[in-house]
Amino acid sequence: LDGREVVQAIRADPQMRHLPVVALSSSGEPSDVDATFASGADSYLQKPVDFVRFIDDVRALRERWLER
C-alpha cells in the first residue's frame, strides 16, 4: 500500500477513523499534497532536508495533535 491507501484504510475502519493522520512525505508537489488531503489525511509534512527544521516541525505537530 502507498501512504494514501493507508490513510483510506484508516478512515474506513470504524475503530481508527477518529485518529488524526499526519502524512510525512518527501514530495512538496501541490498535486501530491491535495491528493493526500483528499484521501483523508489531517496534516501534511514535507520531510525537510535540515534536521533542526525537522525537529521544529515535529514539535509543532505534537503541539497541534497531542497537547490539547
C-alpha positions in Angstrom: 0.0 0.0 0.0 1.1 3.5 -0.6 0.6 6.2 2.0 -2.7 7.4 0.6 -4.1 3.9 0.6 -3.1 3.6 4.2 -5.0 6.8 5.1 -8.0 5.5 3.2 -7.8 2.2 5.2 -7.6 4.1 8.5 -10.6 6.2 7.5 -12.6 3.1 6.5 -12.0 1.4 9.9 -14.6 2.5 12.5 -12.2 1.9 15.4 -9.5 4.1 13.8 -11.3 6.7 11.7 -11.2 9.2 14.6 -7.4 9.2 14.8 -5.5 12.1 13.4 -3.4 11.2 10.4 -0.2 13.1 9.6 1.4 12.4 6.2 5.2 12.6 6.1 6.4 12.8 2.5 9.5 13.9 0.5 7.1 15.4 -2.1 6.1 19.0 -1.9 4.1 18.9 -5.2 0.8 20.6 -4.8 -1.0 17.7 -6.6 0.5 15.2 -4.0 -0.5 17.4 -1.1 -4.0 17.8 -2.5 -4.4 14.0 -3.1 -3.2 13.2 0.4 -5.7 15.5 2.0 -8.4 14.2 -0.4 -7.6 10.7 0.9 -8.4 11.8 4.4 -5.1 13.0 6.0 -5.4 15.7 8.6 -1.9 17.2 8.2 0.8 17.0 5.6 4.5 17.5 6.5 7.2 17.6 3.8 10.4 16.0 5.0 12.9 18.8 5.4 16.5 18.4 4.5 17.6 20.3 7.6 17.4 18.1 10.7 16.8 21.1 13.0 13.8 22.1 10.9 12.5 18.6 11.0 12.6 18.7 14.8 10.8 22.0 14.8 8.1 20.6 12.5 7.6 17.5 14.7 7.3 19.7 17.8 4.7 21.8 16.0 2.8 18.6 15.2 3.0 17.4 18.7 1.6 20.7 20.0 -1.3 20.6 17.5 -2.3 16.9 17.9 -1.1 15.7 21.3 -1.1 18.7 23.6 -4.8 19.7 23.6 
